[in-house]
Amino acid sequence: MRAARFVLPALLLGAVAVPVTTARAADDACLSPDSQFAPTCVPEAAALNLARQVCDYEYAPGCDLTAFADPGYAVDADPNPDAPRQWMVGAVHEHSGYSDGDIRSVPRDYFEAARDGTNGMVLDFLFSSEHSDNASITPTTNAECLTGGPDAFVTCGHFTDNSFYWKWPATLKQATESSVTGGFTGIRGFEWTNDVYNHMNVFFSTNFRNVKVDGSYLSMQRMWEWLQTPVAEGGGADGLVTFNHPGSNPKLSPFDGGFPHTEVLASTGIANWNELEYIPEVDARVVGMEINGGEDIAYYVQALQNGWHIGAVAAEDHHGTSWASPSMHKTLILTGGRTPQDYYWAFSQRRTVAVHNDLLAGGVAPTIDFTADGGAHVLGSRVDAEPGSTHTLSVSTAGLPTDARVALIGSEAGQTAPIPVPADGSVEVTTDGDDWWFAVVCVGGDASVPCGSDTNYSMVTAPIWFE
Protein backbone atom coordinates (compact mmCIF):
# COMPACT_ATOMS: atom_id res chain seq x y z
CA MET A 1 0.00 0.00 0.00
CA ARG A 2 2.77 2.41 0.94
CA ALA A 3 4.57 1.65 -2.34
CA ALA A 4 1.47 2.65 -4.29
CA ARG A 5 1.15 5.83 -2.27
CA PHE A 6 4.77 6.61 -3.07
CA VAL A 7 4.78 5.84 -6.81
CA LEU A 8 1.63 7.83 -7.62
CA PRO A 9 3.00 11.14 -6.27
CA ALA A 10 6.31 10.57 -8.04
CA LEU A 11 4.56 10.09 -11.39
CA LEU A 12 2.29 13.10 -10.93
CA LEU A 13 5.13 15.30 -9.80
CA GLY A 14 7.04 14.37 -12.92
CA ALA A 15 4.22 15.86 -14.96
CA VAL A 16 4.24 19.21 -13.16
CA ALA A 17 7.86 19.55 -12.07
CA VAL A 18 8.98 21.68 -15.04
CA PRO A 19 6.64 24.66 -14.49
CA VAL A 20 6.85 24.53 -10.69
CA THR A 21 8.69 27.42 -9.10
CA THR A 22 9.59 26.78 -5.50
CA ALA A 23 7.62 28.77 -2.98
CA ARG A 24 10.87 30.37 -1.85
CA ALA A 25 11.22 31.97 -5.28
CA ALA A 26 7.74 33.45 -5.52
CA ASP A 27 7.84 36.95 -6.99
CA ASP A 28 7.22 39.55 -4.30
CA ALA A 29 4.41 41.02 -6.40
CA CYS A 30 2.60 37.69 -6.20
CA LEU A 31 2.48 37.96 -2.41
CA SER A 32 1.24 41.54 -2.10
CA PRO A 33 -2.51 42.24 -1.85
CA ASP A 34 -1.91 45.65 -3.45
CA SER A 35 0.02 44.64 -6.55
CA GLN A 36 -1.53 45.00 -10.00
CA PHE A 37 -2.71 41.70 -11.44
CA ALA A 38 0.21 39.81 -12.95
CA PRO A 39 -0.81 36.82 -15.09
CA THR A 40 2.62 35.28 -14.49
CA CYS A 41 1.61 34.63 -10.87
CA VAL A 42 -1.09 32.21 -11.98
CA PRO A 43 0.58 29.29 -13.81
CA GLU A 44 3.41 29.00 -11.28
CA ALA A 45 0.92 29.01 -8.40
CA ALA A 46 -1.34 26.49 -10.13
CA ALA A 47 1.57 24.11 -10.66
CA LEU A 48 2.83 24.61 -7.12
CA ASN A 49 -0.58 24.05 -5.56
CA LEU A 50 -1.20 20.92 -7.60
CA ALA A 51 2.18 19.57 -6.56
CA ARG A 52 1.45 20.40 -2.92
CA GLN A 53 -1.82 18.46 -3.12
CA VAL A 54 0.12 15.46 -4.36
CA CYS A 55 2.83 15.83 -1.73
CA ASP A 56 0.22 16.13 1.04
CA TYR A 57 -0.86 12.64 0.09
CA GLU A 58 2.65 11.22 0.19
CA TYR A 59 5.99 13.01 0.13
CA ALA A 60 8.10 11.71 -2.75
CA PRO A 61 11.15 12.62 -4.86
CA GLY A 62 10.44 15.98 -6.45
CA CYS A 63 8.43 17.32 -3.52
CA ASP A 64 11.43 19.41 -2.53
CA LEU A 65 10.48 21.64 -5.47
CA THR A 66 7.45 22.74 -3.47
CA ALA A 67 9.41 23.62 -0.33
CA PHE A 68 8.31 26.70 1.58
CA ALA A 69 10.74 29.12 3.17
CA ASP A 70 11.46 28.58 6.85
CA PRO A 71 9.74 31.44 8.72
CA GLY A 72 12.40 31.21 11.43
CA TYR A 73 9.87 30.85 14.24
CA ALA A 74 11.00 27.62 15.88
CA VAL A 75 13.54 27.55 18.72
CA ASP A 76 14.59 24.83 21.15
CA ALA A 77 15.71 27.14 23.97
CA ASP A 78 14.51 30.36 25.57
CA PRO A 79 15.82 33.23 23.39
CA ASN A 80 15.67 35.60 26.39
CA PRO A 81 16.39 33.46 29.48
CA ASP A 82 17.48 36.40 31.65
CA ALA A 83 14.69 38.81 30.69
CA PRO A 84 11.85 39.37 33.16
CA ARG A 85 8.68 37.66 31.98
CA GLN A 86 5.63 39.75 31.28
CA TRP A 87 2.07 39.12 30.18
CA MET A 88 1.30 39.73 26.52
CA VAL A 89 -2.32 40.08 25.45
CA GLY A 90 -3.39 38.82 22.07
CA ALA A 91 -5.81 36.97 19.84
CA VAL A 92 -5.62 33.55 18.23
CA HIS A 93 -7.66 31.88 15.50
CA GLU A 94 -8.57 34.46 12.84
CA HIS A 95 -10.07 34.18 9.38
CA SER A 96 -10.17 36.49 6.36
CA GLY A 97 -11.09 36.19 2.71
CA TYR A 98 -8.19 33.77 2.40
CA SER A 99 -10.59 31.12 3.74
CA ASP A 100 -14.20 31.75 4.83
CA GLY A 101 -13.98 35.20 6.42
CA ASP A 102 -15.09 38.56 5.08
CA ILE A 103 -14.89 38.25 1.31
CA ARG A 104 -12.99 41.51 0.80
CA SER A 105 -10.41 41.01 3.56
CA VAL A 106 -6.90 39.59 3.66
CA PRO A 107 -4.72 38.57 6.64
CA ARG A 108 -3.04 41.96 6.71
CA ASP A 109 -6.37 43.43 7.79
CA TYR A 110 -6.58 41.45 11.03
CA PHE A 111 -2.89 41.90 11.81
CA GLU A 112 -3.24 45.67 11.43
CA ALA A 113 -6.53 45.78 13.37
CA ALA A 114 -4.76 44.14 16.32
CA ARG A 115 -1.67 46.32 15.99
CA ASP A 116 -3.53 49.63 15.63
CA GLY A 117 -6.50 48.98 17.92
CA THR A 118 -8.97 49.64 15.10
CA ASN A 119 -11.77 47.74 16.84
CA GLY A 120 -11.14 48.78 20.42
CA MET A 121 -8.10 46.83 21.64
CA VAL A 122 -4.41 47.25 20.92
CA LEU A 123 -2.90 43.78 21.13
CA ASP A 124 0.63 42.53 21.60
CA PHE A 125 0.23 39.61 19.21
CA LEU A 126 -2.16 37.90 16.81
CA PHE A 127 -1.95 34.34 15.45
CA SER A 128 -3.70 33.70 12.14
CA SER A 129 -5.29 30.36 11.22
CA GLU A 130 -6.98 30.29 7.83
CA HIS A 131 -8.59 26.97 6.89
CA SER A 132 -6.06 24.66 5.26
CA ASP A 133 -8.67 23.62 2.66
CA ASN A 134 -8.51 27.09 1.12
CA ALA A 135 -4.74 27.50 0.97
CA SER A 136 -4.45 26.07 -2.56
CA ILE A 137 -7.54 27.65 -4.16
CA THR A 138 -8.36 31.29 -4.84
CA PRO A 139 -12.06 31.57 -3.82
CA THR A 140 -13.37 32.71 -0.48
CA THR A 141 -15.92 30.19 0.83
CA ASN A 142 -18.17 32.53 2.79
CA ALA A 143 -21.97 32.19 2.58
CA GLU A 144 -22.11 35.76 1.24
CA CYS A 145 -20.62 34.44 -1.99
CA LEU A 146 -23.98 32.76 -2.69
CA THR A 147 -26.34 35.19 -0.98
CA GLY A 148 -24.73 38.54 -1.76
CA GLY A 149 -25.66 38.75 -5.43
CA PRO A 150 -23.56 38.78 -8.62
CA ASP A 151 -21.00 41.29 -7.35
CA ALA A 152 -20.28 39.24 -4.24
CA PHE A 153 -20.02 36.06 -6.31
CA VAL A 154 -17.43 37.66 -8.59
CA THR A 155 -15.53 39.16 -5.66
CA CYS A 156 -15.34 35.76 -3.97
CA GLY A 157 -13.47 34.29 -6.93
CA HIS A 158 -10.43 36.57 -6.44
CA PHE A 159 -9.20 35.49 -9.85
CA THR A 160 -7.30 38.73 -10.43
CA ASP A 161 -5.92 39.04 -6.88
CA ASN A 162 -2.31 37.88 -7.03
CA SER A 163 -1.87 36.95 -3.39
CA PHE A 164 -4.90 34.65 -3.42
CA TYR A 165 -2.88 32.29 -5.60
CA TRP A 166 -0.06 32.27 -3.02
CA LYS A 167 -1.98 32.37 0.26
CA TRP A 168 0.46 30.52 2.52
CA PRO A 169 3.64 32.52 1.75
CA ALA A 170 1.55 35.69 1.33
CA THR A 171 0.19 35.31 4.88
CA LEU A 172 3.74 35.08 6.23
CA LYS A 173 4.73 38.22 4.34
CA GLN A 174 1.74 40.14 5.68
CA ALA A 175 2.36 38.94 9.24
CA THR A 176 5.99 40.02 9.06
CA GLU A 177 5.29 43.39 7.47
CA SER A 178 2.57 44.17 10.03
CA SER A 179 4.87 43.45 12.97
CA VAL A 180 6.70 46.19 14.82
CA THR A 181 10.07 45.57 16.47
CA GLY A 182 9.57 45.79 20.21
CA GLY A 183 5.82 46.04 19.76
CA PHE A 184 3.16 44.07 17.90
CA THR A 185 3.97 40.60 16.57
CA GLY A 186 1.97 38.79 13.87
CA ILE A 187 2.33 35.01 13.50
CA ARG A 188 1.16 32.78 10.65
CA GLY A 189 -0.74 29.56 11.28
CA PHE A 190 -3.47 27.42 9.74
CA GLU A 191 -6.56 25.56 10.87
CA TRP A 192 -6.42 21.81 10.27
CA THR A 193 -10.05 21.53 9.23
CA ASN A 194 -11.07 17.93 9.77
CA ASP A 195 -14.86 17.77 10.19
CA VAL A 196 -14.78 14.13 11.29
CA TYR A 197 -12.33 14.35 14.20
CA ASN A 198 -12.74 18.12 14.87
CA HIS A 199 -10.40 20.98 14.03
CA MET A 200 -6.95 21.93 15.33
CA ASN A 201 -4.85 25.04 14.85
CA VAL A 202 -1.21 24.68 13.86
CA PHE A 203 0.90 27.74 14.59
CA PHE A 204 4.51 28.61 13.66
CA SER A 205 4.96 25.78 11.11
CA THR A 206 6.91 26.03 7.87
CA ASN A 207 4.41 23.78 6.07
CA PHE A 208 0.65 23.37 6.04
CA ARG A 209 -1.47 20.26 5.55
CA ASN A 210 -4.62 19.97 3.42
CA VAL A 211 -6.87 17.56 5.32
CA LYS A 212 -9.21 17.06 2.41
CA VAL A 213 -6.63 15.24 0.28
CA ASP A 214 -4.12 13.58 2.62
CA GLY A 215 -6.28 10.78 4.05
CA SER A 216 -6.89 12.42 7.44
CA TYR A 217 -10.65 11.87 7.21
CA LEU A 218 -9.92 8.15 7.55
CA SER A 219 -7.53 8.29 10.48
CA MET A 220 -6.15 10.78 13.01
CA GLN A 221 -2.89 8.89 12.66
CA ARG A 222 -2.17 10.81 9.46
CA MET A 223 -1.96 14.07 11.41
CA TRP A 224 0.03 12.59 14.25
CA GLU A 225 2.52 11.22 11.72
CA TRP A 226 2.77 14.61 10.00
CA LEU A 227 3.64 16.33 13.29
CA GLN A 228 6.56 13.90 13.65
CA THR A 229 7.76 14.26 10.05
CA PRO A 230 10.81 16.51 9.46
CA VAL A 231 10.12 19.89 7.91
CA ALA A 232 12.48 19.09 5.01
CA GLU A 233 10.16 16.21 4.11
CA GLY A 234 7.04 18.37 4.13
CA GLY A 235 6.24 17.66 7.76
CA GLY A 236 5.05 19.69 10.69
CA ALA A 237 7.75 18.91 13.25
CA ASP A 238 8.17 22.64 13.95
CA GLY A 239 4.45 23.35 14.48
CA LEU A 240 2.61 23.89 17.79
CA VAL A 241 -0.98 22.66 17.96
CA THR A 242 -4.17 23.54 19.83
CA PHE A 243 -7.41 21.57 19.99
CA ASN A 244 -10.19 23.82 18.67
CA HIS A 245 -13.78 24.29 19.93
CA PRO A 246 -14.13 20.86 21.60
CA GLY A 247 -17.54 19.27 21.73
CA SER A 248 -18.52 19.13 18.07
CA ASN A 249 -20.02 15.96 16.61
CA PRO A 250 -18.26 14.44 13.60
CA LYS A 251 -19.41 15.59 10.15
CA LEU A 252 -18.66 14.28 6.68
CA SER A 253 -18.32 17.81 5.32
CA PRO A 254 -18.44 21.35 6.70
CA PHE A 255 -22.14 21.51 5.79
CA ASP A 256 -23.84 18.47 7.37
CA GLY A 257 -23.79 19.39 11.03
CA GLY A 258 -26.92 18.72 13.08
CA PHE A 259 -28.18 15.79 11.04
CA PRO A 260 -28.94 12.41 12.68
CA HIS A 261 -25.96 10.65 11.17
CA THR A 262 -23.61 12.95 13.11
CA GLU A 263 -24.95 11.45 16.34
CA VAL A 264 -24.29 7.99 14.94
CA LEU A 265 -20.73 8.96 14.07
CA ALA A 266 -20.23 10.38 17.57
CA SER A 267 -21.30 7.06 19.09
CA THR A 268 -18.36 5.33 17.40
CA GLY A 269 -15.88 7.10 19.70
CA ILE A 270 -14.13 9.11 16.98
CA ALA A 271 -15.52 12.49 18.02
CA ASN A 272 -13.11 15.12 19.32
CA TRP A 273 -9.87 13.52 18.20
CA ASN A 274 -10.84 9.97 19.14
CA GLU A 275 -12.15 11.21 22.49
CA LEU A 276 -8.87 13.01 23.14
CA GLU A 277 -6.83 9.82 22.93
CA TYR A 278 -3.36 10.54 24.28
CA ILE A 279 -0.54 10.19 21.74
CA PRO A 280 2.75 10.47 23.66
CA GLU A 281 4.83 10.80 20.48
CA VAL A 282 3.32 14.24 19.76
CA ASP A 283 2.88 15.48 23.33
CA ALA A 284 5.61 18.08 22.78
CA ARG A 285 3.81 19.48 19.73
CA VAL A 286 0.25 19.65 21.13
CA VAL A 287 0.28 22.57 23.55
CA GLY A 288 -3.23 23.92 24.10
CA MET A 289 -7.01 23.76 23.93
CA GLU A 290 -9.56 26.49 23.25
CA ILE A 291 -11.58 27.14 26.42
CA ASN A 292 -14.28 29.47 25.18
CA GLY A 293 -16.84 28.79 27.89
CA GLY A 294 -19.42 26.23 28.94
CA GLU A 295 -18.57 22.55 28.61
CA ASP A 296 -15.14 23.28 27.11
CA ILE A 297 -13.76 22.97 30.64
CA ALA A 298 -14.88 19.33 30.81
CA TYR A 299 -12.89 18.52 27.66
CA TYR A 300 -9.90 20.36 29.10
CA VAL A 301 -10.03 18.22 32.24
CA GLN A 302 -10.51 15.07 30.16
CA ALA A 303 -7.46 15.88 28.02
CA LEU A 304 -5.34 16.45 31.13
CA GLN A 305 -6.59 13.24 32.71
CA ASN A 306 -5.74 11.36 29.51
CA GLY A 307 -2.16 12.57 29.76
CA TRP A 308 -1.96 15.60 27.46
CA HIS A 309 0.23 18.48 28.63
CA ILE A 310 -1.80 21.41 27.33
CA GLY A 311 -2.51 24.98 28.37
CA ALA A 312 -5.65 27.08 27.98
CA VAL A 313 -6.26 29.56 25.16
CA ALA A 314 -9.41 31.47 24.24
CA ALA A 315 -10.15 32.01 20.56
CA GLU A 316 -11.75 34.77 18.59
CA ASP A 317 -12.45 32.41 15.65
CA HIS A 318 -13.76 35.46 13.84
CA HIS A 319 -15.08 35.57 10.28
CA GLY A 320 -16.10 39.22 10.02
CA THR A 321 -14.01 42.37 10.34
CA SER A 322 -14.20 43.05 14.09
CA TRP A 323 -10.98 41.27 14.90
CA ALA A 324 -9.26 42.30 18.16
CA SER A 325 -12.36 43.83 19.72
CA PRO A 326 -13.24 43.67 23.44
CA SER A 327 -16.32 41.64 22.54
CA MET A 328 -14.23 38.56 21.75
CA HIS A 329 -12.08 36.29 23.91
CA LYS A 330 -8.33 36.83 24.28
CA THR A 331 -5.27 34.82 25.26
CA LEU A 332 -2.46 35.80 27.61
CA ILE A 333 1.07 34.53 26.98
CA LEU A 334 3.84 34.90 29.58
CA THR A 335 7.06 35.64 27.74
CA GLY A 336 10.42 37.33 28.12
CA GLY A 337 10.25 39.16 24.80
CA ARG A 338 8.17 40.11 21.78
CA THR A 339 9.89 38.35 18.89
CA PRO A 340 8.22 35.41 17.13
CA GLN A 341 10.85 33.20 18.73
CA ASP A 342 9.88 34.45 22.22
CA TYR A 343 6.25 33.59 21.55
CA TYR A 344 7.19 30.20 20.13
CA TRP A 345 9.15 29.34 23.27
CA ALA A 346 6.47 30.56 25.69
CA PHE A 347 3.72 28.79 23.74
CA SER A 348 5.72 25.56 23.68
CA GLN A 349 6.10 25.84 27.47
CA ARG A 350 2.31 26.19 27.92
CA ARG A 351 2.54 29.63 29.56
CA THR A 352 -0.97 30.63 28.55
CA VAL A 353 -4.25 31.85 30.04
CA ALA A 354 -7.70 31.97 28.45
CA VAL A 355 -9.53 35.28 29.09
CA HIS A 356 -13.22 35.58 28.27
CA ASN A 357 -14.78 38.73 26.91
CA ASP A 358 -16.74 39.51 30.07
CA LEU A 359 -13.44 40.74 31.56
CA LEU A 360 -12.42 42.97 28.67
CA ALA A 361 -14.52 46.09 29.31
CA GLY A 362 -12.59 49.14 28.25
CA GLY A 363 -10.25 47.08 26.11
CA VAL A 364 -7.93 46.16 28.99
CA ALA A 365 -7.27 42.53 29.97
CA PRO A 366 -6.71 41.43 33.58
CA THR A 367 -3.80 39.16 34.48
CA ILE A 368 -3.31 36.16 36.76
CA ASP A 369 -0.02 34.76 38.01
CA PHE A 370 -0.24 31.09 38.95
CA THR A 371 2.97 29.72 40.48
CA ALA A 372 4.28 26.98 42.75
CA ASP A 373 6.74 26.90 45.63
CA GLY A 374 7.34 30.59 46.10
CA GLY A 375 7.41 31.45 42.42
CA ALA A 376 10.03 28.81 41.55
CA HIS A 377 7.65 27.33 38.98
CA VAL A 378 5.27 29.27 36.73
CA LEU A 379 2.17 27.96 35.02
CA GLY A 380 3.00 25.36 32.39
CA SER A 381 5.85 23.95 34.47
CA ARG A 382 6.47 20.23 34.95
CA VAL A 383 7.87 19.82 38.47
CA ASP A 384 9.82 16.80 39.67
CA ALA A 385 7.97 15.76 42.83
CA GLU A 386 8.33 12.91 45.28
CA PRO A 387 5.07 11.13 46.22
CA GLY A 388 3.72 12.59 49.44
CA SER A 389 5.57 15.89 49.07
CA THR A 390 3.78 19.15 49.89
CA HIS A 391 3.81 22.17 47.59
CA THR A 392 2.45 25.68 47.85
CA LEU A 393 0.35 26.94 44.93
CA SER A 394 -0.04 30.72 44.72
CA VAL A 395 -2.37 32.95 42.73
CA SER A 396 -2.00 36.69 42.26
CA THR A 397 -4.37 38.69 40.07
CA ALA A 398 -4.61 42.23 38.74
CA GLY A 399 -7.46 44.09 37.07
CA LEU A 400 -10.28 41.77 38.18
CA PRO A 401 -13.70 43.00 39.39
CA THR A 402 -14.14 43.14 43.16
CA ASP A 403 -16.62 40.24 43.09
CA ALA A 404 -14.21 37.88 41.30
CA ARG A 405 -13.55 34.52 42.95
CA VAL A 406 -10.59 32.22 42.32
CA ALA A 407 -10.35 28.45 42.72
CA LEU A 408 -7.98 25.60 41.95
CA ILE A 409 -9.00 22.50 40.04
CA GLY A 410 -6.74 19.47 40.21
CA SER A 411 -6.41 15.89 39.07
CA GLU A 412 -7.50 14.68 42.49
CA ALA A 413 -10.34 17.17 42.86
CA GLY A 414 -11.65 16.99 39.31
CA GLN A 415 -14.61 19.35 38.94
CA THR A 416 -16.44 18.13 42.02
CA ALA A 417 -14.23 19.45 44.82
CA PRO A 418 -12.42 22.63 43.76
CA ILE A 419 -10.30 24.45 46.31
CA PRO A 420 -11.22 28.12 46.89
CA VAL A 421 -8.17 30.39 46.92
CA PRO A 422 -8.13 32.46 50.12
CA ALA A 423 -7.33 36.16 50.37
CA ASP A 424 -3.61 35.55 50.80
CA GLY A 425 -3.56 33.67 47.48
CA SER A 426 -1.79 30.51 48.70
CA VAL A 427 -2.92 26.91 48.96
CA GLU A 428 -0.90 23.90 50.12
CA VAL A 429 -1.37 20.65 48.22
CA THR A 430 0.14 17.21 48.63
CA THR A 431 1.05 15.30 45.50
CA ASP A 432 1.09 11.58 44.94
CA GLY A 433 3.82 12.16 42.35
CA ASP A 434 1.57 12.44 39.31
CA ASP A 435 -0.78 15.41 39.65
CA TRP A 436 -1.75 18.66 37.95
CA TRP A 437 -3.53 21.81 39.10
CA PHE A 438 -4.85 24.88 37.27
CA ALA A 439 -6.59 28.06 38.41
CA VAL A 440 -9.96 29.44 37.33
CA VAL A 441 -11.62 32.82 37.89
CA CYS A 442 -15.38 33.19 38.33
CA VAL A 443 -17.18 36.51 37.95
CA GLY A 444 -20.86 37.12 38.52
CA GLY A 445 -23.35 34.28 38.65
CA ASP A 446 -24.63 32.71 41.84
CA ALA A 447 -22.10 33.45 44.57
CA SER A 448 -23.45 30.52 46.60
CA VAL A 449 -22.19 28.12 43.93
CA PRO A 450 -18.50 27.38 44.64
CA CYS A 451 -16.21 28.68 41.92
CA GLY A 452 -14.85 25.70 40.01
CA SER A 453 -17.86 23.48 40.53
CA ASP A 454 -19.75 24.49 37.37
CA THR A 455 -18.83 25.47 33.81
CA ASN A 456 -18.88 29.25 34.10
CA TYR A 457 -15.35 30.62 34.12
CA SER A 458 -13.97 33.97 33.03
CA MET A 459 -10.28 32.97 33.13
CA VAL A 460 -8.58 29.57 32.93
CA THR A 461 -4.84 29.06 33.35
CA ALA A 462 -2.49 26.42 32.09
CA PRO A 463 -1.74 23.77 34.72
CA ILE A 464 1.33 23.10 36.80
CA TRP A 465 2.23 19.40 36.73
CA PHE A 466 3.87 17.46 39.58
CA GLU A 467 5.41 14.34 38.11
Stockholm file with secondary structure:
# STOCKHOLM 1.0

chainA/1-467         MRAARFVLPALLLGAVAVPVTTARAADDACLSPDSQFAPTCVPEAAALNLARQVCDYEYAPGCDLTAFADPGYAVDADPNPDAPRQWMVGAVHEHSGYSDGDIRSVPRDYFEAARDGTNGMVLDFLFSSEHSDNASITPTTNAECLTGGPDAFVTCGHFTDNSFYWKWPATLKQATESSVTGGFTGIRGFEWTNDVYNHMNVFFSTNFRNVKVDGSYLSMQRMWEWLQTPVAEGGGADGLVTFNHPGSNPKLSPFDGGFPHTEVLASTGIANWNELEYIPEVDARVVGMEINGGEDIAYYVQALQNGWHIGAVAAEDHHGTSWASPSMHKTLILTGGRTPQDYYWAFSQRRTVAVHNDLLAGGVAPTIDFTADGGAHVLGSRVDAEPGSTHTLSVSTAGLPTDARVALIGSEAGQTAPIPVPADGSVEVTTDGDDWWFAVVCVGGDASVPCGSDTNYSMVTAPIWFE
#=GR chainA/1-467 SS CHHHHHHHHHHHHHHHTTTCCCGGGCCHHHHCTTSCCCTTHHHHHHHHHHHHHHHHHCCCTTGGGGCCCCCSCCCSSCSCTTSCCEEEEEEECBCCTTTTSCTTCCHHHHHHHHHHTTTSCCCSEEECCEEGGGTTSCCCCCTHHHHSHHHHHHHHHCTTCGGGGSHHHHHHHHHHHHCCTTSCEEECEEEECCTTTCCEEEESCSCCCCTTTTTTTTCTHHHHHHHHSCGGGTCCTTCEEEECSTTCCCCSSTTCTTSHHHHHHHTTTCHHHHHHCCCGGGTTTEEEEECCSTTHHHHHHHHHHHTCCCEEECCCCBCSSCTTCTTSCEEEEEESCSSHHHHHHHHHTTCEEEECGGGCGGGCCCEEEEEETTTTEETTCEECCCTTCEEEEEEEEESCCTTCEEEEEETTTTTTSCEECCTTCEEEEECCSSEEEEEEEECSSCTTSCTTSSSCCSEEECCEEEC
#=GC SS_cons         CHHHHHHHHHHHHHHHTTTCCCGGGCCHHHHCTTSCCCTTHHHHHHHHHHHHHHHHHCCCTTGGGGCCCCCSCCCSSCSCTTSCCEEEEEEECBCCTTTTSCTTCCHHHHHHHHHHTTTSCCCSEEECCEEGGGTTSCCCCCTHHHHSHHHHHHHHHCTTCGGGGSHHHHHHHHHHHHCCTTSCEEECEEEECCTTTCCEEEESCSCCCCTTTTTTTTCTHHHHHHHHSCGGGTCCTTCEEEECSTTCCCCSSTTCTTSHHHHHHHTTTCHHHHHHCCCGGGTTTEEEEECCSTTHHHHHHHHHHHTCCCEEECCCCBCSSCTTCTTSCEEEEEESCSSHHHHHHHHHTTCEEEECGGGCGGGCCCEEEEEETTTTEETTCEECCCTTCEEEEEEEEESCCTTCEEEEEETTTTTTSCEECCTTCEEEEECCSSEEEEEEEECSSCTTSCTTSSSCCSEEECCEEEC
//
